[in-house]
Amino acid sequence: IEVIDLAVRKVLVSAGPFKYGDEAEFKVTVYNQGSIPMKEIKMVDSMGVGLDYVAGCILIEGNTITESILNNKVYYTISQSDMPGDTALVQGDSVCVTYKAIIRQVIPSTDISAWDNQTQITEVTDFRDLPYTGDIDGDFGDTFSPEDTQPETEDDDNINGDNITMGEDLDSKDPVRVRIYDVALRKVLRMPDTVYATGDEVELLIKVYNQGNQSLTNIEVTDYLPTTMT
């Protein structure tokens, strides 16, 4: 029985914590879980607005390849010459892709997906030069939707999903999230137009902003008062 079945796992190689302007390295592994050798795999990586792909840095099994970039999406092809042993990707085998992106600040940062990076297969060609736009689990493509597996959830990195149950992983695509911790504060006078005299009480307002993509608790704020205030 001929079975077309491919899976993708994407992980963040670089260890945080990160600063804006740092490069984050990603690793994409494509698995052939079917019975047909694949000689060409077309891929797309879609990055949030907080990630800038470093052009020309993509490597497949250590070899540099040519990519195309459009609307913060990176398109590339894994060819037979890039496969382990310079042969088609056979059942049970895998091939690895690595590249880097620069972490950028996003203001306002109300969308936690701003630093997400999604990968999926768009098309494959088998050893007989027959193309496929989907496999046994579902259709390939170059779009992502809220129904797709989200980063840091139970199905993230699952390469054995069959897409039968709503919410179960379609394993020909996979996301990863760069964890961003960014806290800011603003301090203002509650009544800035008031003329104060010595001995008057002054009310100050401090507002803390979470500008990253991680939930924060137990935020400690230290307030330094001048010697003229008690």
Disulfide bonds with the S-S distance in Angstrom:
none
